[in-house]
């Protein structure tokens, strides 16, 4: 049987905060990022608040959008987004 690991409320809160910061650096409103993620603005709000976990699709799409965004020049770091390590921008 495969072991399932649940994300803690603390981690979800921190991850949601980093997603909100990334959205802000991309100069996007919640509605704009929600459209890019193919989700509702209310769902994105719950993700940013840390009450709902983002899907793998959401995380991958945030990275793709960041890589294409003129404001952050594709420099969003995976280690920062997922783990809060280092700086938001890759060196």
Rosetta silent file (secondary structure, phi, psi, omega in degrees, C-alpha in Angstrom):
SEQUENCE: XXXXXXXXXXXXXXXXXXXXXXXXXXXXXXXXXXXXXXXXXXXXXXXXXXXXXXXXXXXXXXXXXXXXXXXXXXXXXXXXXXXXXXXXXXX
SCORE:     score description
SCORE:     0.000 S_00000001
   1 L     0.000  135.014 -178.596    0.000    0.000    0.000 S_00000001
   2 L   -78.965  135.075  178.922    1.324    3.426   -0.951 S_00000001
   3 L   -81.435  131.183  179.337    1.892    5.871    1.893 S_00000001
   4 L  -103.482  127.784  178.771    0.123    9.215    1.430 S_00000001
   5 L  -103.794  125.929  178.970    1.749   12.294    2.888 S_00000001
   6 L   -89.921  144.127  176.220   -0.549   15.170    3.783 S_00000001
   7 L   -81.615  136.481 -179.446    0.602   18.765    3.506 S_00000001
   8 L   -75.359  158.457  176.981    0.502   20.644    6.790 S_00000001
   9 H   -60.680  -38.074  178.948   -1.536   23.797    7.271 S_00000001
  10 H   -62.255  -45.078  179.078    1.691   25.679    7.934 S_00000001
  11 H   -64.445  -44.526  179.662    3.241   24.537    4.669 S_00000001
  12 H   -61.026  -38.296  177.501    0.082   25.338    2.696 S_00000001
  13 H   -63.580  -43.988  179.147    0.023   28.831    4.211 S_00000001
  14 H   -67.096  -42.403  178.549    3.650   29.442    3.293 S_00000001
  15 H   -62.767  -44.322  178.041    3.194   28.015   -0.211 S_00000001
  16 H   -60.401  -39.380  178.294    0.091   30.155   -0.748 S_00000001
  17 H   -64.361  -42.129  178.715    2.016   33.232    0.367 S_00000001
  18 H   -66.423  -36.758  176.689    4.823   32.467   -2.108 S_00000001
  19 H   -64.078  -41.429  177.395    2.275   31.969   -4.909 S_00000001
  20 H   -61.970  -43.533  178.186    0.751   35.359   -4.040 S_00000001
  21 H   -63.243  -42.756  178.429    4.217   36.966   -4.122 S_00000001
  22 H   -61.162  -43.053  177.875    5.004   35.350   -7.475 S_00000001
  23 H   -60.088  -42.566 -179.893    1.694   36.627   -8.862 S_00000001
  24 H   -64.132  -44.557  177.776    2.526   40.111   -7.592 S_00000001
  25 H   -62.246  -31.803  177.803    6.006   40.014   -9.159 S_00000001
  26 L   -78.572   -2.642  179.342    4.376   38.952  -12.444 S_00000001
  27 L    61.457   43.071  179.562    2.187   42.047  -12.107 S_00000001
  28 L  -116.242  144.667  170.383   -1.009   39.980  -12.307 S_00000001
  29 L   -83.360  164.755  179.083   -4.277   40.344  -10.460 S_00000001
  30 H   -54.559  -42.898 -177.273   -5.887   37.202   -9.028 S_00000001
  31 H   -61.797  -40.436  179.841   -8.343   37.074  -11.903 S_00000001
  32 H   -64.776  -44.380  178.251   -5.548   37.174  -14.492 S_00000001
  33 H   -68.624  -38.027  178.767   -3.586   34.355  -12.884 S_00000001
  34 H   -58.646  -40.929  177.550   -6.775   32.343  -12.334 S_00000001
  35 H   -62.164  -45.088  178.582   -7.476   32.500  -16.076 S_00000001
  36 H   -62.327  -32.589 -179.901   -3.934   31.294  -16.799 S_00000001
  37 H   -87.121   -3.107 -177.410   -4.370   28.452  -14.312 S_00000001
  38 L    56.195   46.907  177.589   -7.790   27.530  -15.744 S_00000001
  39 L  -139.021  175.263  179.633   -9.383   27.871  -12.325 S_00000001
  40 L   -84.790  157.696  176.355  -11.726   30.289  -10.605 S_00000001
  41 H   -62.450  -37.231  179.765  -10.588   33.406   -8.821 S_00000001
  42 H   -66.015  -36.821  176.659  -12.153   32.067   -5.618 S_00000001
  43 H   -64.673  -44.166  178.241  -10.123   28.830   -5.930 S_00000001
  44 H   -63.104  -38.248  177.780   -6.915   30.850   -6.393 S_00000001
  45 H   -60.545  -42.147  178.248   -7.877   32.957   -3.376 S_00000001
  46 H   -66.483  -37.558  177.049   -8.179   29.784   -1.267 S_00000001
  47 H   -64.076  -47.840 -179.472   -4.801   28.561   -2.549 S_00000001
  48 H   -64.909  -30.135  178.326   -3.148   31.886   -1.703 S_00000001
  49 H   -79.571  -11.571  178.872   -4.789   31.852    1.735 S_00000001
  50 L    82.987   14.903  179.250   -3.384   28.380    2.378 S_00000001
  51 L   -94.700  -13.759  178.644   -6.759   26.711    2.849 S_00000001
  52 L  -135.437  140.829  178.211   -6.551   24.662   -0.370 S_00000001
  53 L   -81.525  139.426  172.668   -3.563   22.927   -1.928 S_00000001
  54 L   -71.807  153.700  175.446   -2.595   23.845   -5.478 S_00000001
  55 L   -82.839  166.982  174.612   -2.537   20.979   -7.953 S_00000001
  56 H   -59.373  -39.588  176.877    0.602   19.892   -9.735 S_00000001
  57 H   -57.531  -44.677  179.674   -0.911   21.480  -12.853 S_00000001
  58 H   -59.672  -47.186 -177.688   -1.233   24.810  -10.998 S_00000001
  59 H   -63.932  -45.393  178.517    2.400   24.725   -9.853 S_00000001
  60 H   -62.840  -40.287 -179.182    3.742   23.777  -13.281 S_00000001
  61 H   -68.564  -37.948  176.227    1.621   26.452  -14.945 S_00000001
  62 H   -59.728  -42.984  179.195    2.792   29.133  -12.493 S_00000001
  63 H   -64.463  -43.667  178.786    6.392   28.240  -13.423 S_00000001
  64 H   -62.536  -45.953  179.121    5.613   28.334  -17.155 S_00000001
  65 H   -62.329  -39.732  178.178    3.814   31.684  -16.826 S_00000001
  66 H   -65.253  -39.191  178.779    6.717   33.069  -14.794 S_00000001
  67 H   -64.154  -25.749 -178.819    9.187   31.877  -17.433 S_00000001
  68 H   -98.910   -3.253 -172.353    7.211   33.806  -20.053 S_00000001
  69 L   -83.940  131.356 -177.733    6.536   36.907  -17.946 S_00000001
  70 L   -69.211  -23.751 -175.764    8.235   40.163  -18.941 S_00000001
  71 L   -79.830  -28.925  179.289    8.331   41.462  -15.346 S_00000001
  72 L  -118.384    2.879  171.546   10.389   38.642  -13.838 S_00000001
  73 L    52.357   37.720  174.446   12.117   37.457  -17.009 S_00000001
  74 L    65.619   27.432 -174.457   11.593   33.762  -16.385 S_00000001
  75 L  -109.027   20.088  177.422   13.733   33.686  -13.266 S_00000001
  76 E   -67.754  126.428 -177.392   11.309   32.181  -10.734 S_00000001
  77 L   -86.493  131.378  175.744   13.200   29.593   -8.690 S_00000001
  78 H   -61.959  -41.755 -176.768   11.608   26.171   -8.101 S_00000001
  79 H   -64.237  -34.230  177.389   13.385   25.855   -4.758 S_00000001
  80 H   -72.613  -46.717 -176.872   11.910   29.152   -3.602 S_00000001
  81 H   -60.857  -47.817 -174.092    8.401   28.416   -4.884 S_00000001
  82 H   -84.835  -33.638 -172.061    8.152   24.911   -3.431 S_00000001
  83 H  -121.840   -9.266 -178.203   10.376   25.115   -0.363 S_00000001
  84 L    73.344   19.745 -179.001   10.948   28.793    0.396 S_00000001
  85 L   -92.640  138.539  177.361   14.707   28.311    0.019 S_00000001
  86 L    73.804 -149.083 -177.060   16.905   31.072   -1.308 S_00000001
  87 L  -103.704  158.878  177.392   15.536   34.005   -3.225 S_00000001
  88 L   -58.287  -31.368 -177.575   12.436   34.189   -5.430 S_00000001
  89 E  -103.328  139.133  177.044   14.781   34.666   -8.362 S_00000001
  90 L   -66.589  153.358  176.388   17.373   32.132   -9.504 S_00000001
  91 L   -80.748    0.000    0.000   20.976   33.258   -9.431 S_00000001
